[in-house]
Amino acid sequence: MSSLFPKLFSPIDLGPLRLRNRIVSSGHDTMLADDGTIGADLIAYHERRAAGGAGLIVLQVSGVHPTARYTSHVLMATDPDAADGYSAIADAVHKHSCGIVAQLFHPGREVMDGEQGMAPQAVAPSDRPQERFHVVPQELSTDVIDEIVEGYGQSAELICQAGVDGVEVVASHGYLPIQFINPAVNSRTDKYGGSPENRLRFLLDAIASARRGAGENKVVGLRISGDELTSNGLVDSEILEVIKATENQGMVDYISVTGGDSSTLQGAQHIVPSMQYEPAYLGQLSEQIKKFTDRPVMVAGRINQPHEAEKAIVDGQTDLCIMTRAMICDPEIAGKAERDAVEEIRACIGCNQACIGHFQQGVGISCIQYPESGRELTFLPRPKVREASRLLVVGGGPAGMKAAAVAAEAGAQVTLLEREKALGGQVLLAEKLPHRSEFGGAATNLTAEAQRAGVDIRTGTEFSASHLGELRPDHVIFATGSTDRDPDFEIVDSPLVLTSRQFLTDAPELPPGGVLIADWKGDWAGMGLAIMLARKRQVTLATAANFAGAGIQQYTRTALMPELIRAKVDFVNDARLAGVDEDTVYLQSTLCDEVIEVEGIATTIVNHAPHAVVPDIDLNGIPSVRIGDCKAPRTVEEAVYEGLTAANEFILTTGHRIPVGA
């Protein structure tokens, strides 16, 4: 039992299911399913979190009807052959004394993709168009509604008979059950529309069907947004009426509270809130719901650390805490917290880049800090080396630190040289941007991992040939990063032109007048600098991308854009920087030869493509590899991943490998 987090690590009952603690991994699509079924990758992913100490795993959504395919890869509980997968994942999770529940799902009009590249086709209570995916759904007939309701029960029966502990009816984020309840979406006049009682009918029928299918000795939960946090969405007082109705029905064992709505960008950002939002910011919603129910309540919303979870429980906001991304970043966070080893926790920084960002790109989810997540069968368990080989890592940014930590953990003798006085590389610049301070946690976490693994870290040390004689490395990994590229545009007179790195490293006092930020990629730096500077002066954000923030995960960009809009930032898209003079910036359209002149500019800040730093030292035949930006300038995600893969390759090809368990 933890002495620091006694509430978090006290057991709790969800109906017939006793959990060992209050830490929950909520349902989230991993893109790890095998053609819509549960396979080895998905099992390994969830077993890792169960083994790491989670109290409850909630499996990603399972469709309850053929019309429930919101993506081409969604799990479907309508196929009898799917039972084997549910059985296998239940066995894997139960092996570690962890509970597992599966989500029952129908998206209604919230459909992301169609068949063979065609536009999505969806069904809903009415044919009200959906704004975010631009879907006009077909109105459901009562016959199909009956089929869907029955599907909840049939799916629950299949899942629970396979050995899963229960099911969770998903009525959150504007999906089908809540679409019936929202009068802005449901314009029906039959028994499923009109009065509040009629609009509640579908949800209550779905819960009753799930309960019949699951059986009395299994768990039935409800997932719901405590407030949809969007225009024309249901607000907290309306959701409380829904909770009262489910309470009167008496068939739900717990309530899982989240926020937001999938149908608009405004609401969707709360599905996976980025670092702009405070930790546990949805706790007030679950606290309201707790007043109307005696059932256990769990809440999501950026709960990334055990002390945040403990406080939410102690303050009466919730009974359990959803820490999904925290466990993507550190699958062992529960076990570490239980033994009070909080200094070992790799904290999620809420960047959204490799978790929901990967899902929205159609690839398996992972974590920029811990790329082993979602790749458990490739990289875990870590091999060991019997005879320690010597590895030299040059560069102490994310790539170098990850490589050093992984190799040292495997038993290699590792020395890391960093030219600067502090480790972290460009992460130390990124954390200076507005709403980006948590990003520095990536450097803090990687530094701590390297230190715990026993890496000989030498900062303020420029790599030279003398180190080869001193350290006698068997292998060298270069992670020397990138630097600013020479200007490839015309500069006339003496305008103030800075790169984004120069500005963030040591910004001079800017002269009066407008600022133009020339952003070639459409990433965080451009938007962050615009927010920072628009507080004091007029800013133009010109990007060579299709729109500002094109390279940022959608929910993160959505949270940033309102600040730029309210600050009256001017946007110029599809335009590259061509020239600068004393008070005018010249842009050229990337779509044609048209030149765009922006006048009244006193300062130009260039966020352009960097240049790889390639070491020029004779290694005398010592094998070497380049990783991260010195291989090709990209993002922290690629840098850390290449640090992992380079170290893994070194472990597997150098020295004598000890089989795991030997």
C-alpha positions in Angstrom: 0.0 0.0 0.0 1.3 3.4 -0.9 1.9 5.8 2.0 1.7 8.8 -0.4 -1.5 7.8 -2.2 -3.7 5.8 0.2 -7.0 6.6 -1.4 -5.8 5.9 -4.9 -4.6 2.5 -3.9 -7.6 1.4 -1.9 -9.8 -1.2 -3.4 -13.3 -0.4 -4.8 -16.2 -2.4 -6.1 -17.9 -1.8 -9.5 -20.9 -3.9 -8.9 -19.7 -7.5 -8.7 -16.1 -6.6 -9.7 -13.5 -5.7 -7.1 -10.6 -3.5 -8.3 -7.3 -3.4 -6.5 -6.9 0.4 -7.0 -8.6 3.4 -8.6 -6.4 3.8 -11.7 -8.2 3.3 -15.0 -7.1 3.0 -18.6 -10.2 4.2 -20.5 -11.4 3.0 -23.8 -9.2 4.4 -26.6 -8.7 3.3 -30.2 -5.2 2.0 -30.5 -5.1 1.1 -34.2 -3.5 -2.1 -33.0 -6.4 -4.4 -34.0 -6.0 -7.1 -36.6 -8.5 -6.4 -39.4 -11.1 -5.4 -36.7 -10.3 -8.3 -34.4 -8.2 -8.6 -31.2 -4.8 -9.9 -32.0 -1.3 -10.3 -30.5 -0.4 -6.6 -30.6 -3.5 -5.3 -28.9 -3.2 -8.1 -26.2 0.4 -7.2 -25.5 -0.4 -3.5 -25.3 -3.1 -3.9 -22.6 -1.3 -6.7 -20.8 1.7 -4.3 -20.3 -0.6 -1.8 -18.5 -2.2 -4.5 -16.4 1.2 -5.8 -15.4 2.2 -2.2 -14.6 -0.4 -2.1 -11.9 -3.6 -0.6 -13.5 -6.8 -1.4 -11.6 -9.1 -1.5 -14.6 -8.6 -1.7 -18.4 -11.4 -0.5 -20.6 -11.1 -2.0 -24.0 -11.6 0.2 -27.1 -15.0 0.5 -28.7 -16.7 -2.6 -30.1 -19.4 -2.0 -32.7 -22.9 -3.5 -31.9 -24.4 -3.4 -35.3 -23.1 -3.3 -38.9 -23.9 0.4 -39.1 -21.5 1.0 -36.2 -18.4 1.0 -38.3 -17.1 4.5 -37.7 -13.7 3.5 -39.1 -12.6 0.6 -41.3 -10.6 -1.0 -38.4 -13.1 -0.8 -35.5 -13.6 -3.9 -33.4 -16.9 -5.5 -34.1 -18.7 -7.6 -31.4 -21.3 -8.7 -34.0 -19.2 -11.6 -35.3 -19.2 -14.9 -33.3 -15.6 -15.5 -34.4 -14.6 -12.4 -32.4 -15.1 -14.2 -29.1 -11.7 -15.8 -29.1 -10.0 -12.4 -29.1 -12.0 -11.2 -26.2 -11.2 -14.4 -24.3 -7.5 -14.1 -25.0 -7.2 -10.5 -23.9 -9.3 -11.1 -20.8 -7.0 -14.0 -19.8 -3.9 -11.8 -20.4 -5.2 -8.9 -18.2 -6.6 -11.2 -15.5 -3.3 -12.8 -15.1 -2.1 -9.6 -13.5 -5.1 -9.2 -11.1 -6.6 -6.4 -13.2 -10.2 -6.0 -14.3 -11.2 -5.6 -17.9 -14.4 -4.1 -19.4 -15.3 -3.6 -23.1 -17.1 -0.6 -24.6 -20.3 -1.1 -26.5 -20.5 1.4 -29.3 -22.5 3.0 -32.0 -21.2 6.3 -33.5 -24.5 7.4 -35.2 -23.4 10.2 -37.5 -19.9 10.4 -36.1 -18.3 8.3 -38.9 -14.8 9.1 -40.0 -14.2 7.2 -43.2 -16.1 5.3 -45.9 -15.5 2.2 -47.9 -12.6 2.2 -50.4 -11.9 5.9 -50.1 -15.5 7.0 -50.6 -17.3 9.5 -48.4 -18.6 8.3 -45.1 -22.2 7.0 -44.9 -23.9 7.2 -41.5 -27.2 6.7 -39.7 -28.6 8.9 -36.9 -31.9 9.8 -35.2 -32.4 12.5 -37.9 -30.7 13.7 -41.0 -29.0 16.6 -39.3 -25.6 17.2 -40.8 -22.4 16.7 -38.9 -19.9 19.6 -39.1 -16.6 18.0 -38.4 -16.6 15.1 -40.8 -19.1 16.8 -43.1 -21.5 13.9 -42.9 -25.3 14.0 -43.7 -26.7 10.9 -42.1 -29.6 8.8 -43.1 -32.5 8.9 -40.6 -32.9 5.6 -38.7 -36.1 3.5 -39.2 -37.7 2.1 -36.1 -36.9 -1.4 -37.4 -33.2 -0.7 -37.5 -33.3 1.1 -34.1 -34.7 -2.2 -32.7 -31.9 -4.1 -34.3 -29.3 -1.8 -32.8 -30.8 -2.0 -29.4 -30.8 -5.8 -29.6 -27.2 -5.5 -30.8 -26.1 -4.0 -27.5 -27.4 -7.1 -25.7 -26.0 -9.6 -28.2 -22.6 -8.0 -28.1 -22.6 -7.8 -24.3 -23.4 -11.5 -24.2 -20.6 -12.5 -26.6 -18.1 -10.3 -24.8 -19.0 -11.4 -21.3 -19.3 -15.1 -22.1 -15.7 -14.8 -23.5 -14.6 -13.9 -19.9 -14.5 -10.1 -20.0 -15.7 -8.7 -16.7 -18.4 -6.5 -18.2 -19.3 -3.8 -20.7 -19.5 -0.1 -20.9 -22.3 1.6 -22.9 -20.7 4.6 -24.7 -23.0 7.6 -24.6 -20.2 10.2 -24.6 -18.9 12.7 -27.2 -22.0 13.0 -29.2 -22.3 9.3 -30.2 -25.6 7.7 -31.1 -27.3 7.3 -27.6 -26.7 11.0 -26.8 -27.7 12.0 -30.3 -31.2 10.8 -29.5 -31.2 12.9 -26.4 -30.0 16.2 -28.0 -32.9 18.1 -29.6 -30.5 19.9 -31.9 -29.7 16.5 -33.4 -33.0 14.6 -32.9 -36.0 16.1 -34.7 -38.1 12.9 -34.7 -41.8 12.9 -33.7 -42.2 9.2 -33.0 -41.6 7.4 -29.7 -37.9 8.3 -30.0 -38.3 12.0 -30.3 -40.2 15.1 -29.1 -40.5 14.8 -25.3 -37.5 14.4 -23.0 -38.9 10.9 -22.1 -39.0 9.8 -25.7 -35.5 11.2 -26.4 -34.2 9.2 -23.5 -35.8 6.0 -24.7 -32.9 4.7 -26.9 -30.2 5.1 -24.2 -32.3 3.4 -21.5 -33.3 0.6 -23.9 -29.6 0.1 -24.9 -28.6 -0.1 -21.2 -31.3 -2.6 -20.5 -30.3 -4.7 -23.5 -26.7 -4.6 -22.4 -27.7 -5.7 -18.9 -29.7 -8.6 -20.2 -26.8 -9.7 -22.4 -24.1 -9.3 -19.8 -26.0 -11.0 -17.0 -26.3 -10.0 -13.3 -22.8 -11.2 -12.3 -21.1 -8.9 -14.8 -20.4 -5.1 -14.8 -22.4 -2.6 -16.8 -21.0 0.9 -17.0 -22.0 4.1 -18.7 -19.6 6.5 -20.4 -20.9 10.1 -20.8 -19.7 13.6 -21.4 -20.6 15.7 -18.3 -20.8 18.7 -20.6 -20.4 18.6 -24.4 -18.5 21.9 -24.3 -19.6 23.1 -27.7 -22.2 25.2 -29.4 -25.6 23.4 -29.6 -24.2 20.7 -27.3 -25.7 19.4 -24.2 -24.7 21.3 -21.1 -24.0 19.9 -17.6 -27.6 20.5 -16.3 -29.0 18.5 -19.2 -26.6 15.7 -18.6 -27.6 15.5 -14.9 -31.2 14.8 -16.0 -29.8 11.9 -18.1 -27.9 10.6 -15.1 -31.1 10.8 -12.9 -33.0 8.7 -15.5 -30.3 6.0 -15.6 -30.3 6.1 -11.8 -34.0 5.5 -11.7 -33.5 2.6 -14.1 -31.0 1.0 -11.7 -29.0 -1.1 -14.2 -25.7 0.7 -14.2 -22.8 -0.2 -11.9 -20.6 2.9 -12.5 -20.5 6.1 -14.5 -17.4 7.2 -16.5 -17.3 11.0 -17.0 -15.5 12.8 -19.7 -16.2 16.0 -21.6 -16.6 17.3 -25.2 -18.3 16.3 -28.4 -17.0 14.7 -31.6 -19.2 16.6 -34.0 -17.3 20.0 -33.8 -13.7 21.0 -33.6 -14.7 23.1 -30.6 -16.0 20.1 -28.7 -13.6 17.4 -30.1 -10.5 18.9 -28.5 -11.8 17.7 -25.1 -11.8 14.0 -26.3 -8.0 14.1 -25.8 -7.2 17.5 -24.3 -3.7 18.8 -24.9 -1.3 20.5 -22.5 -3.2 23.8 -22.7 -5.6 22.4 -20.2 -5.0 22.2 -16.5 -4.6 18.7 -14.9 -7.9 17.1 -13.8 -9.9 20.0 -15.3 -13.1 18.0 -15.7 -13.3 17.1 -12.1 -16.0 19.6 -11.5 -18.2 17.7 -13.9 -17.8 14.4 -12.1 -18.3 16.1 -8.8 -21.7 17.3 -9.9 -22.7 13.8 -11.0 -21.5 12.2 -7.8 -24.3 14.2 -6.0 -26.9 12.4 -8.0 -25.6 8.8 -7.7 -24.3 6.3 -5.2 -22.6 4.4 -8.0 -18.8 4.8 -8.3 -17.8 7.6 -10.6 -14.6 7.9 -12.6 -13.4 10.9 -14.5 -11.0 11.7 -17.4 -9.3 14.9 -18.3 -5.5 15.2 -18.1 -4.9 13.3 -14.9 -1.2 12.5 -15.5 0.3 12.1 -12.1 -0.7 10.1 -9.0 -0.9 13.2 -6.8 -3.4 14.7 -9.1 -5.5 11.5 -8.9 -5.2 11.3 -5.1 -6.3 14.9 -4.7 -9.3 14.5 -7.0 -10.5 11.5 -4.9 -9.8 13.1 -1.6 -11.6 16.3 -2.7 -14.7 14.2 -3.5 -14.6 14.9 -7.2 -14.4 11.3 -8.2 -14.0 7.7 -7.0 -11.6 6.5 -9.7 -9.2 8.3 -12.0 -8.8 7.8 -15.7 -5.1 8.0 -16.5 -5.0 6.6 -20.0 -2.3 8.8 -21.6 -0.3 8.6 -18.4 -0.1 4.8 -18.9 0.7 5.1 -22.6 3.7 7.2 -21.6 4.6 5.1 -18.6 2.8 1.7 -18.4 4.3 1.2 -14.9 3.0 4.4 -13.4 0.6 2.6 -11.1 3.2 0.2 -9.8 5.7 3.0 -9.3 3.2 5.2 -7.5 2.1 2.2 -5.3 5.7 1.8 -4.0 6.0 5.6 -3.7 8.7 5.8 -6.4 7.3 9.0 -7.9 10.7 10.1 -9.1 10.8 7.2 -11.5 7.5 8.2 -13.2 7.8 9.2 -16.9 5.1 11.9 -16.9 2.9 12.5 -20.0 3.3 16.0 -21.4 0.0 16.2 -23.2 1.5 16.8 -26.6 -0.9 14.4 -28.4 1.6 13.8 -31.1 2.0 10.0 -31.1 -1.1 8.8 -29.2 -4.3 10.4 -30.7 -2.1 11.9 -33.4 -1.1 8.5 -34.7 -4.7 7.3 -34.5 -5.8 10.2 -36.7 -3.1 9.3 -39.2 -4.3 5.7 -39.3 -1.3 4.1 -37.6 -0.8 2.3 -34.3 -0.6 4.7 -31.3 2.6 5.2 -29.3 4.3 7.9 -27.3 7.0 10.4 -28.3 8.8 9.8 -25.0 8.3 6.0 -24.8 8.1 4.6 -28.4 8.0 1.1 -26.9 4.2 1.7 -26.3 2.2 0.1 -29.1 5.4 -1.8 -30.1 5.6 -4.1 -27.1 6.2 -7.2 -29.2 9.1 -5.5 -31.1 11.0 -3.9 -28.3 10.0 -5.7 -25.0 11.2 -7.3 -22.9 14.5 -5.6 -23.2 17.5 -8.0 -24.0 20.6 -7.9 -21.8 24.3 -8.1 -22.7 26.5 -10.6 -20.8 29.8 -8.8 -21.6 29.5 -5.1 -21.4 30.3 -3.4 -24.6 31.4 0.3 -24.7 29.1 2.8 -26.4 29.8 6.4 -27.0 26.8 8.7 -27.6 27.6 12.2 -29.0 24.8 14.7 -28.3 22.5 15.0 -25.4 19.2 15.9 -27.0 16.2 13.5 -26.9 17.7 11.1 -29.5 21.0 10.8 -27.7 19.5 10.5 -24.2 17.1 7.7 -25.3 19.9 5.7 -27.0 22.1 6.1 -24.0 19.4 5.1 -21.5 18.3 2.0 -23.4 21.8 0.7 -24.0 22.9 1.3 -20.4 19.8 -0.4 -19.1 20.7 -3.5 -21.2 24.1 -3.6 -19.5 26.4 -1.6 -21.9 29.0 0.8 -20.6 27.7 4.1 -22.0 29.3 7.6 -22.1 27.2 10.5 -23.3 28.9 13.8 -24.4 27.0 17.0 -24.7 28.5 20.3 -25.9 26.1 22.5 -24.0 25.9 22.8 -20.2 22.4 21.2 -20.0 20.8 18.2 -21.7 17.7 18.5 -23.7 18.6 20.0 -27.1 15.7 21.8 -28.8 13.3 20.7 -26.2 14.7 23.4 -24.0 13.6 26.0 -26.7 10.2 24.4 -27.3 9.3 24.7 -23.6 9.6 28.5 -23.8 6.6 28.8 -26.1 3.2 29.6 -24.6 1.3 26.6 -23.3 4.4 24.5 -24.0 6.1 24.5 -20.6 5.3 20.9 -20.0 7.2 19.9 -23.1 10.4 20.4 -21.1 9.3 17.3 -19.1 10.5 15.2 -22.0 14.0 16.3 -21.4 13.6 15.9 -17.6 12.2 12.4 -18.0 14.9 11.2 -20.4 17.7 12.7 -18.3 16.4 10.9 -15.2 16.2 7.6 -17.2 19.8 7.9 -18.4 21.0 8.7 -14.9 19.2 5.8 -13.3 20.6 3.5 -16.0 24.1 4.5 -15.1 25.1 6.5 -18.1 28.4 8.5 -17.7 27.0 11.9 -18.6 29.5 14.7 -19.5 28.0 18.1 -20.3 29.9 21.1 -21.5 32.1 18.7 -23.4 32.9 19.1 -27.1 33.5 15.7 -28.8 37.0 15.3 -30.2 39.3 12.6 -31.5 40.9 12.3 -28.0 37.7 10.8 -26.7 38.2 7.8 -28.9 41.5 7.0 -27.3 40.2 7.7 -23.8 36.9 5.8 -24.0 37.8 3.1 -26.6 34.2 2.7 -27.7 33.0 -0.3 -29.7 30.4 1.8 -31.3 29.5 5.5 -31.7 26.0 7.0 -32.0 25.9 10.6 -33.3 22.9 12.6 -32.1 24.4 16.0 -32.8 21.1 17.6 -33.9 20.7 20.5 -36.4 21.4 24.2 -36.7 19.9 27.2 -38.5 20.2 27.2 -42.3 21.7 30.2 -44.1 19.0 32.6 -45.5 17.8 31.6 -49.0 15.8 34.8 -49.5 16.9 38.3 -50.4 17.6 40.8 -47.6 17.8 44.5 -48.6 18.9 47.4 -46.3 19.2 46.4 -42.6 15.9 44.9 -41.4 15.8 42.9 -38.2 15.6 39.3 -39.3 15.9 36.5 -36.6 15.4 32.8 -36.7 13.0 31.3 -34.3 15.9 29.7 -32.5 17.7 33.0 -32.1 14.5 34.6 -30.8 13.9 31.9 -28.2 17.5 31.6 -27.2 18.3 35.3 -26.7 15.6 37.6 -28.0 16.7 41.3 -28.4 14.3 44.1 -27.7 12.1 44.4 -30.8 11.6 47.7 -32.5 8.1 49.2 -32.7 6.1 48.0 -35.6 4.6 44.8 -36.9 6.1 41.3 -36.8 5.9 38.7 -39.5 6.6 35.1 -38.7 7.6 33.1 -41.8 6.8 29.5 -40.9 7.7 27.0 -43.6 6.2 23.9 -41.9 3.1 25.0 -40.1 4.2 23.7 -36.7 4.2 24.6 -33.0 7.0 27.2 -33.3 5.0 29.4 -35.7 1.8 29.4 -33.8 3.6 29.7 -30.4 5.6 32.7 -31.5 2.5 34.3 -32.9 0.7 33.9 -29.6 3.7 35.2 -27.6 4.1 38.3 -29.8 0.5 39.2 -30.5 0.0 40.1 -26.9 2.0 43.3 -27.6 2.0 44.0 -31.3 0.4 43.3 -34.6 1.5 39.9 -36.0 1.3 38.3 -39.4 1.7 34.5 -39.5 2.7 33.5 -43.0 3.1 29.8 -43.6 4.1 27.7 -46.6 1.7 25.1 -45.4 -2.0 25.0 -46.4 -2.9 26.7 -43.1 -1.4 27.7 -39.8 -0.7 24.7 -37.6 -1.1 22.2 -40.4 1.7 20.1 -38.8 0.1 20.0 -35.3 -2.2 17.4 -34.0 -5.8 18.5 -34.7 -7.0 18.9 -31.1 -3.9 20.8 -30.0 -4.2 23.2 -33.0 -7.9 23.7 -32.2 -7.1 24.8 -28.6 -4.4 27.3 -29.9 -6.3 28.9 -32.7 -8.9 30.9 -30.6 -6.0 32.8 -29.1 -4.7 33.8 -32.5 -8.1 34.7 -33.7 -8.9 36.9 -30.7 -5.5 38.6 -30.9 -6.4 39.6 -34.5 -3.4 37.8 -36.0 -3.3 38.1 -39.8 -2.9 34.8 -41.6 -1.2 34.3 -45.0 -1.2 30.6 -46.2 0.5 28.8 -49.0 3.3 31.4 -49.2 7.0 31.2 -48.9 9.4 34.0 -47.8 11.1 35.6 -50.8 12.6 38.8 -49.5 12.7 41.4 -46.7 13.6 45.1 -46.7 13.4 47.9 -44.2 9.6 47.7 -43.6 8.2 45.2 -46.1 8.2 41.5 -46.4 7.8 39.9 -49.8 6.1 36.5 -50.0 5.7 34.3 -53.0 2.6 32.0 -53.4 3.5 28.3 -53.3 0.7 27.8 -55.8 1.7 30.2 -58.5 4.2 33.1 -59.1 2.1 35.7 -57.4 4.1 38.0 -55.0 2.4 39.1 -51.8 3.7 42.3 -50.1 3.2 42.8 -46.4 4.0 46.3 -45.3 4.7 47.8 -41.9 6.9 45.0 -40.7 9.7 45.9 -38.4 10.8 42.4 -37.4 10.8 39.2 -39.4 11.2 35.9 -37.5 12.0 32.9 -39.7 11.0 29.4 -38.7 12.6 27.6 -41.6 14.0 24.2 -42.4 17.1 23.5 -40.3 20.4 22.0 -41.4 21.7 18.7 -40.0 24.9 18.9 -38.0 27.2 16.2 -39.3 30.4 15.5 -37.3 33.7 15.5 -39.3 36.0 13.3 -37.2 37.8 10.2 -38.4 36.6 7.3 -36.2 39.4 5.0 -37.3 37.1 2.3 -38.4 34.8 2.3 -35.3 31.2 1.6 -36.4 28.9 4.5 -36.1 25.3 5.6 -36.9 23.5 8.9 -37.0 20.1 9.4 -35.4 17.6 12.3 -34.9 18.1 15.6 -36.5 21.7 15.0 -37.6 20.4 12.2 -39.7 17.4 14.3 -41.0 15.8 17.2 -39.2 12.3 16.2 -38.0 10.6 16.1 -34.6 11.2 14.8 -31.1 9.2 11.7 -31.9 11.5 10.5 -34.7 14.5 11.4 -32.6 13.5 9.3 -29.6 12.3 6.5 -31.7 15.7 6.4 -33.6 17.5 6.5 -30.2 15.5 3.4 -29.2 16.2 1.6 -32.5 19.8 2.4 -32.6 20.4 1.3 -29.0 18.4 -1.9 -29.7 20.5 -2.7 -32.7 23.6 -2.1 -30.7 22.4 -4.4 -28.0 21.5 -7.2 -30.4 24.7 -7.1 -32.5 27.3 -6.3 -29.8 28.5 -8.6 -27.1 26.7 -11.8 -26.0 23.0 -11.6 -25.5 21.4 -13.1 -22.4 18.0 -14.5 -23.0 15.3 -12.9 -20.9 14.9 -14.8 -17.6 18.3 -16.4 -17.8 
